[in-house]
Amino acid sequence: MSQIIVFIFSVLSLLGYAGLAFYLMIGFRTDGEKDAFELSQQRTFKLIVYSVMLVHFIYVFNAMKQDNAIDMGLLKMLGLTFWFMLLTTRIFISNHFSPLIFFLIIILNLLVLSVDLLLPLKEAILIDNYAIVFHALSSVIAYSLCGLVILQTIIFSLQERTLKARKQGWWQNLIPSLEHNEKLFYDLSRVAFIGLSISIISGIIVLDDWLLQQVSHKTVFTILAWLIFGFLLFLRKRYILTPQKSARWALGACSLLIIGVFGSKLVLEYIL
């Protein structure tokens, strides 16, 4: 696919996400979660969402595909991660997520697409070993699940603090009950732990040496995040950790992944 057509798909994706964000904001400004949720469940809205996601996927796929290799640079990885986050919220657990989280993920996709269009092209980081590509994709799925954990943790923590302070924030009308958000937080943490487990196992299988200079820091941070999630879920099962402490542990684990994977890519590709 020519670069002009790829550019057209990126612009169409950008415009599509901007339209979806504006459409949801209409629901937010009326009766909060109820109207926004009803809007997000309409057949026409779903069709538009899937159409925009398809256009975005075509763009990401063709932008990543370079001859017989795959470009796994920072913006490509982020674009694919946020796309998987959106896919997860729509297909697997669309009835459980707050429209606010869906809106935030749309904004994240908008930001990455905008930066990708505005920043000058960087030298592609090409991978021609498809076993390693499979490991990278399994890692992207794990990162997307951790991204959902971050959003859910932030909303859950803010909601709990607001309720304790007996304050009514405008955004509370856009989210479900505290009990629902707490359950969703633990469910997402379990799935993220499984995703990280698959990523680690695939890495053990396809990588000859996990301590190579190029991947050693990612290895360390990924394993640390995996251990924290496992520790969190174990203590939760024993009823030792409170939801507030669990949220802090989860944010810590996800922060390690952000620093170890995306932070290192940012430094190597755009700073050094």
WOTAVEN-V701125 format. One record per residue. RES is the residue in three letters. SS is DSSP state (~ for helix, > for strand, _ for the rest). NEAR is the number of other C-alpha atoms within 12 Angstrom. Layout:
# WOTAVEN-V701125
res=RES ss=SS near=NEAR
res=RES ss=SS near=NEAR
This chain:
# WOTAVEN-V701125
res=MET ss=_ near=18
res=SER ss=_ near=13
res=GLN ss=~ near=15
res=ILE ss=~ near=13
res=ILE ss=~ near=16
res=VAL ss=~ near=24
res=PHE ss=~ near=25
res=ILE ss=~ near=21
res=PHE ss=~ near=30
res=SER ss=~ near=36
res=VAL ss=~ near=26
res=LEU ss=~ near=27
res=SER ss=~ near=38
res=LEU ss=~ near=32
res=LEU ss=~ near=26
res=GLY ss=~ near=30
res=TYR ss=~ near=38
res=ALA ss=~ near=27
res=GLY ss=~ near=22
res=LEU ss=~ near=36
res=ALA ss=~ near=33
res=PHE ss=~ near=19
res=TYR ss=~ near=28
res=LEU ss=~ near=37
res=MET ss=~ near=29
res=ILE ss=~ near=23
res=GLY ss=~ near=26
res=PHE ss=~ near=29
res=ARG ss=_ near=18
res=THR ss=_ near=19
res=ASP ss=_ near=21
res=GLY ss=_ near=26
res=GLU ss=~ near=32
res=LYS ss=~ near=24
res=ASP ss=~ near=25
res=ALA ss=~ near=33
res=PHE ss=~ near=34
res=GLU ss=~ near=26
res=LEU ss=~ near=30
res=SER ss=~ near=36
res=GLN ss=~ near=27
res=GLN ss=_ near=16
res=ARG ss=~ near=12
res=THR ss=~ near=15
res=PHE ss=~ near=23
res=LYS ss=~ near=22
res=LEU ss=~ near=18
res=ILE ss=~ near=25
res=VAL ss=~ near=35
res=TYR ss=~ near=25
res=SER ss=~ near=21
res=VAL ss=~ near=33
res=MET ss=~ near=38
res=LEU ss=~ near=24
res=VAL ss=~ near=28
res=HIS ss=~ near=39
res=PHE ss=~ near=31
res=ILE ss=~ near=26
res=TYR ss=~ near=34
res=VAL ss=~ near=38
res=PHE ss=~ near=26
res=ASN ss=~ near=28
res=ALA ss=~ near=37
res=MET ss=~ near=32
res=LYS ss=> near=28
res=GLN ss=> near=22
res=ASP ss=_ near=14
res=ASN ss=_ near=14
res=ALA ss=> near=21
res=ILE ss=> near=28
res=ASP ss=> near=30
res=MET ss=_ near=38
res=GLY ss=_ near=33
res=LEU ss=~ near=32
res=LEU ss=~ near=38
res=LYS ss=~ near=39
res=MET ss=~ near=38
res=LEU ss=~ near=37
res=GLY ss=~ near=43
res=LEU ss=~ near=39
res=THR ss=~ near=36
res=PHE ss=~ near=39
res=TRP ss=~ near=45
res=PHE ss=~ near=36
res=MET ss=~ near=41
res=LEU ss=~ near=39
res=LEU ss=~ near=31
res=THR ss=~ near=29
res=THR ss=~ near=37
res=ARG ss=~ near=30
res=ILE ss=~ near=18
res=PHE ss=~ near=16
res=ILE ss=_ near=19
res=SER ss=_ near=23
res=ASN ss=_ near=20
res=HIS ss=_ near=28
res=PHE ss=_ near=41
res=SER ss=_ near=41
res=PRO ss=~ near=42
res=LEU ss=~ near=36
res=ILE ss=~ near=40
res=PHE ss=~ near=41
res=PHE ss=~ near=37
res=LEU ss=~ near=32
res=ILE ss=~ near=37
res=ILE ss=~ near=40
res=ILE ss=~ near=30
res=LEU ss=~ near=32
res=ASN ss=~ near=41
res=LEU ss=~ near=33
res=LEU ss=~ near=24
res=VAL ss=~ near=30
res=LEU ss=~ near=37
res=SER ss=~ near=24
res=VAL ss=~ near=21
res=ASP ss=~ near=28
res=LEU ss=~ near=25
res=LEU ss=~ near=15
res=LEU ss=_ near=13
res=PRO ss=_ near=13
res=LEU ss=_ near=17
res=LYS ss=_ near=21
res=GLU ss=_ near=15
res=ALA ss=_ near=22
res=ILE ss=_ near=24
res=LEU ss=> near=24
res=ILE ss=> near=23
res=ASP ss=_ near=19
res=ASN ss=_ near=17
res=TYR ss=~ near=18
res=ALA ss=~ near=20
res=ILE ss=~ near=25
res=VAL ss=~ near=28
res=PHE ss=~ near=25
res=HIS ss=~ near=28
res=ALA ss=~ near=37
res=LEU ss=~ near=31
res=SER ss=~ near=30
res=SER ss=~ near=38
res=VAL ss=~ near=36
res=ILE ss=~ near=35
res=ALA ss=~ near=41
res=TYR ss=~ near=47
res=SER ss=~ near=39
res=LEU ss=~ near=39
res=CYS ss=~ near=44
res=GLY ss=~ near=40
res=LEU ss=~ near=44
res=VAL ss=~ near=43
res=ILE ss=~ near=37
res=LEU ss=~ near=35
res=GLN ss=~ near=41
res=THR ss=~ near=37
res=ILE ss=~ near=27
res=ILE ss=~ near=36
res=PHE ss=~ near=38
res=SER ss=~ near=30
res=LEU ss=~ near=25
res=GLN ss=~ near=31
res=GLU ss=~ near=27
res=ARG ss=~ near=18
res=THR ss=~ near=18
res=LEU ss=~ near=16
res=LYS ss=~ near=12
res=ALA ss=_ near=11
res=ARG ss=_ near=10
res=LYS ss=_ near=14
res=GLN ss=_ near=16
res=GLY ss=_ near=18
res=TRP ss=~ near=17
res=TRP ss=~ near=24
res=GLN ss=~ near=29
res=ASN ss=~ near=25
res=LEU ss=~ near=33
res=ILE ss=_ near=35
res=PRO ss=_ near=28
res=SER ss=_ near=21
res=LEU ss=~ near=26
res=GLU ss=~ near=16
res=HIS ss=~ near=21
res=ASN ss=~ near=31
res=GLU ss=~ near=31
res=LYS ss=~ near=24
res=LEU ss=~ near=33
res=PHE ss=~ near=39
res=TYR ss=~ near=37
res=ASP ss=~ near=26
res=LEU ss=~ near=37
res=SER ss=~ near=44
res=ARG ss=~ near=30
res=VAL ss=~ near=29
res=ALA ss=~ near=42
res=PHE ss=~ near=38
res=ILE ss=~ near=27
res=GLY ss=~ near=31
res=LEU ss=~ near=40
res=SER ss=~ near=28
res=ILE ss=~ near=27
res=SER ss=~ near=34
res=ILE ss=~ near=33
res=ILE ss=~ near=23
res=SER ss=~ near=24
res=GLY ss=~ near=30
res=ILE ss=~ near=19
res=ILE ss=~ near=16
res=VAL ss=~ near=20
res=LEU ss=_ near=25
res=ASP ss=_ near=13
res=ASP ss=_ near=14
res=TRP ss=_ near=22
res=LEU ss=_ near=15
res=LEU ss=_ near=13
res=GLN ss=_ near=11
res=GLN ss=_ near=18
res=VAL ss=_ near=22
res=SER ss=~ near=19
res=HIS ss=~ near=24
res=LYS ss=~ near=31
res=THR ss=~ near=30
res=VAL ss=~ near=24
res=PHE ss=~ near=28
res=THR ss=~ near=40
res=ILE ss=~ near=30
res=LEU ss=~ near=28
res=ALA ss=~ near=39
res=TRP ss=~ near=39
res=LEU ss=~ near=26
res=ILE ss=~ near=32
res=PHE ss=~ near=39
res=GLY ss=~ near=28
res=PHE ss=~ near=24
res=LEU ss=~ near=34
res=LEU ss=~ near=32
res=PHE ss=~ near=19
res=LEU ss=~ near=19
res=ARG ss=~ near=27
res=LYS ss=~ near=16
res=ARG ss=_ near=11
res=TYR ss=_ near=13
res=ILE ss=_ near=15
res=LEU ss=_ near=20
res=THR ss=_ near=19
res=PRO ss=~ near=29
res=GLN ss=~ near=25
res=LYS ss=~ near=20
res=SER ss=~ near=35
res=ALA ss=~ near=37
res=ARG ss=~ near=24
res=TRP ss=~ near=32
res=ALA ss=~ near=45
res=LEU ss=~ near=32
res=GLY ss=~ near=27
res=ALA ss=~ near=37
res=CYS ss=~ near=41
res=SER ss=~ near=26
res=LEU ss=~ near=31
res=LEU ss=~ near=38
res=ILE ss=~ near=31
res=ILE ss=~ near=24
res=GLY ss=~ near=28
res=VAL ss=~ near=35
res=PHE ss=~ near=32
res=GLY ss=~ near=22
res=SER ss=~ near=24
res=LYS ss=~ near=27
res=LEU ss=~ near=21
res=VAL ss=~ near=15
res=LEU ss=~ near=18
res=GLU ss=~ near=20
res=TYR ss=~ near=18
res=ILE ss=~ near=10
res=LEU ss=_ near=8
